[in-house]
Amino acid sequence: MPIDVTAAYAAVMGTVRDFGMEQLPFNTVTGRILREPVLSDRDFPPYDRVMMDGIAIDYETYAKGQTVFGVEDIQAAGMSRKLLGNTANCMEVMTGAILPELTDTVVQYEHLTASEHEGFKRFTINTGVSQGQHIHRKGSDAAAGQVLIAAGTRITAAETGVLASVGKSLVSVSKLPEVAIIATGDELVPVSETPDVHQVRISNSYSLAAALKELNINATCYHVNDDEAAIRALFESIRDADVWICTGAVSAGKYDYLPVVLSDMGMQTIFHKVEQRPGKPFLFGHFDNGPVVFALPGNPVSGFMCCYRYVLPWLRACLQYAAPPVPYAVLDKEVTFNPSLTYFLPVRLHPAEEGKWIALPPPYHGSGDLAALLQADGFLELPPEKSVFEKGSSYPVWRFR
């Protein structure tokens, strides 16, 4: 018996599993999920850091009325800390340098006038000065031992810089699953071939593989004809994969062998058929100590929708991504849909006031209309208990763009 979308989603998420962890070089894990907290190995910044090119002075000397300071030395970034020998003088400093001893304030060059007196360089301060200005104080960003990046964080360019700064050369991240995408059908030919009038090029596999790349997963694609023995042989050869994503051969046709083959091989069927359109024939199950199986309908929009509604959320949970909130969008026109099914309507999204989205359905000719997705950004999830969805009503949207 078909189950509703809520039950199907809950059943899928009930099989979430951990694929484990692996340690990789920090500069190879962009987009991956961190599985350990990253701590500051020392104070951030590790010293009182000069923030402007200029001079470092003792503020107390300036506060007593002195505005002209002779230059003793220069403190550049990367130099060991120097000592100001006489607080009546100053030291030239460069951005990123450690603040010289016996100084506590930096005045930028733009607020100074340079001159020479008896062969010695000096600077006159031309504007008001605040004690401690233009100094990035030691430990003001983070103290030694503080958690800088929490476990579960998706690593981006920002995190990569911090990993380098704390010397985290090897990083523990969620291990990616081995995924096999299996396209079934005698009508399918390789992309490089010219199909006969009764044939089509394989496309579903590549759409799904591209979707998985959003999670850094590189799937392996296979094609098998509508032959029971051939399907079984292929499945036997890929039993070591963590996930099978199949397209086609799951409905009620005479050549839809997938449910029988999977059952005969020992797959535990969790559900077969969901009260939704597109994607009603969706079959889901798993093998004991074997792969989880998403057997999706062969029509391209059906498989594409199921991928974004079920497969990707499941994979994100397995990899320990933080669950993103599902946005809502407001219909820009009235929509009618009569069957008592959850309807996933392709929509183009336009930004509106207060962070809202307006959903405009493009021309759409059913689950075989792959080209309609070029004019859409996501699927608006319309509930089964209604048949008329008024303009201005709001529903969840599953974005793929």
C-alpha positions, 0 to 999 in steps of 0.5 A: 500500500502507498504511504504518505509523504510524511511517513515516507520521509520519516521512514527514510530518515529512520535509516540514517547511518554513520559512514565513519570518519577519515583524516585528510590534509586540511587543504583538501576538505573544503565542503566536508563536515568536521568531526572534531572541535578545532581549538586555538593552539595559542591566543588569537592574536598571539601578541599585541599586533600593530594594526596600522603603519605608523609609529608606536609611542608611550601614551603617557608621554603624549598625555603630558603634552609632547607631540614631537617624537624622535625615531629610535628604530623600526619594528616590522612584521616578522621581527622579534620584539624590540624595546623602546629605549626612551619613552620620549621617542617613538618606534616606526611600526608596520601593520602586523608587527608585534608592539614594541616594549614600553609602547602602548599606542599607535598613530598612523602615518596619515596623522603625522608630519615627518621631519629631520632635526640634526640628522635624526628623523622625527614625527609630529602628531597632528590629531588627537590620540586615544590610548591603545588605539590601532592595537589588536590585543593579544587574546582578544579574538580567542584565548588559547584552548578555546573552541574555534570551529565546532564539530559538525561545521561544514568547512569553507574557505574561512575555516580553511584559513583558521585550520592553517593558523592553528597548525591543524594539518590533518583534519577528521571529517565525515567519510563519504559513502560509496554510491552506485547510480544504476539506470535501467532500460532497453531504451537508454543509450550512452550520451555519445551515441545518436539514439534511434527514434525509439531510444533516449540518451541516459540523463537521469544518472548524470543529473543525480550524480551532479546533485550528489556532488553538492555533498562532495560525493562522487558516484559511480554510474551504471546502465543495465538493460531490462533483463532480470539476470543482468540486473541481478548480476550487476547488483551482485557486483556492487554489493560493497557500495554503501548506497544504490540509487536506481532509476526506472523499472520500479512500477507495474510494467511487464519489464519492471524487474527491480522490486522482484530482483531486490526482494529475491536478493534479500532487500528488506522493503521499507515502502513501495509507492508514495502518495505523491506526484511525481514520484509515486512508484518510489521504492525504498529498502535496505540490506542487512550489513549492505547498501541502502536502496533508493529505487526511483521512478524512471521519469526524469522529473520524478527521480530528480524530485525524489533526490532532493526531497529524500535522498539528499536530506538522508545523505546530509543527515548521515554525514552530520550536516546541520539540517537546513530550514525548509523555506516557504514560498507564496504562490503567484497564481492559483493552481488546481490539482485534483488527485488526493496526492502530495503534488510537487510543483516545479516553480521559479522563485523570485525574492519578495519583501522581508526575505520571502519568496514568490513561487511562479509555476513555469509551463510544465507537461508532467514528469517526463518534462526534463526541460521544465526544470531549466525554468524552475528553482525548486518544487513547491510541496502542495498538500493532498487534502486540497485541490485548489491552491489559492494565489497568495497561499504559502507552502514549503519549497524544496530548492535545487537551485 
